[in-house]
């Protein structure tokens, strides 16, 4: 069997695949339009953020499974895969801690204006009076929209900071110290910090719009480490400028596909908005956990024909 890995992947796990007599094509710099040619005779395609479109799926005559080495799979054309009888699988929950750590980092950074502190210092500006006005997190209310694997990890960390945790989700998990609110608008109006952990789909696209931003407290924070599509960026910019909302996001519209180069976004250079490089899952710990689960999917299919974590 043959696997194409089209994103960065730990070398020791690649070696494990080869020891299992699986041929590995490792091309971590492939872009979306490169995959159709590279995947012609492979059985598995493994990606992290690189798109796998219909052309790639249809070009791969022996393709059995497209594996998203992560939880979300909106970068894979699931409809085209299903139509061809190709399975799509993911590795849910394996990067939850890493994403939760980044979300908490953004919350702390916004509260204490850490990047602005550093920027001013490096530019020779001393402004202690400005940066001594943080409110602090203790006793504040964080509202988690989407209390899945990542949301639960956020809750643990927020509780350690002495924050009150409220949550909104279709499924309610008991015994985790979260007070569930049955109305998302009510949760937003109650929260000092809102953290989004929801998938991108037709129901959530542009979910956070002028109406929901209007419900936020003045000076509240919005954290998005889920999907760019769930936020109306024009509405976000308006809320930041008019309501003194703060935002920390790890995802944004028109994100570059490549791993380096230039970037242009309407969110650049707006006071009160911090944007990171879509690095929520990018810790060595998370990548090892994701890689291990990816191997389980490949080896299980090779041995039994069973598709673990199938989403279609």
TASUL-V395962 format. One record per helix or strand of 3 or more residues. SS is the DSSP state (helix for helix, strand for strand). FROM is the first residue (numbers start at 1). TO is the last residue. If there is no record, write none. Layout:
ss: [SS SS]
from: [FROM FROM]
to: [TO TO]
This chain:
ss: [strand helix strand helix strand helix strand helix strand helix helix helix strand helix strand helix strand helix strand helix helix strand strand helix]
from: [2 11 23 32 44 54 65 78 87 96 114 128 141 149 164 184 193 210 221 228 233 246 273 284]
to: [5 19 26 38 47 59 68 84 90 112 122 131 145 160 168 190 196 215 224 230 243 249 275 304]
